[in-house]
Amino acid sequence: MNDSQKGKSLAKGAKKRTSWGEDVDSSKGMRGERERLLFETAAKLFNSHGFHGTSMSQLTSELGLTKGAIYYYVTDKSDLLYKLHLKSIEATQRANTRGIAEGRNGLERVKLIIRYYVEALTRSQTETFILLEKGALNEEQTRDIKKRRKQLENELRDQIVTGFEDGSMTSCDPKLATFNLVGAMAWVSKWYDPEGEWNPEQVAQSMADMLIRSIAAKPVDALTTDVSKV
């Protein structure tokens, strides 16, 4: 569904949502749309300027509203960041669960996990990977995010080990392989341009093909030379 179709589905006669203050009406049922705009705008600013480099004034200016309106949805800037981290983790968990369920061996499962996660990152600015900056979250929030991320990394590492055991992957250090894959996927949030020449499916498939080639027991001889034609 494109932006225009999304806007039409939200309210009769609604126009494309670009600014909370100007474009989102106050009718019943708009809370979800307001939250979407809030989180997408915050994710964009945090990824561009970092947590400490982003002010609440920048956020309110982007959305066209007052700080008081934001505090109806989050308690402060750290709470907003924490909820964005949780959304990213949820997207990763969905990718892991789906990839593990659909793949027939370790190689296929890892490839599908990469594909589904990268597709989620490129489809939504909210489901993005944001670095854990020192002092951005309180100690409890930091521990929680680190614990959740570690669990997801362990799921991916287990599938890499399974790939070694079933012969679909070449032997290597599973911990290093996991860090390599996670790092490559996370960085997509920094360089992907939704207005660019590649759509989410093209990037996700090509990234999965490229990354999985490095650990496949029988790597393909060549990769696509033009992602826009995938």
PyMOL commands that set and color helices and strands:
alter all, ss='L'
color gray80, all
select helices_A, chain A and resi 3-10+20-23+31-49+56-63+67-70+77-102+106-123+139-166+174-191+200-213+227-229
alter helices_A, ss='H'
color red, helices_A
deselect
rebuild
show_as cartoon
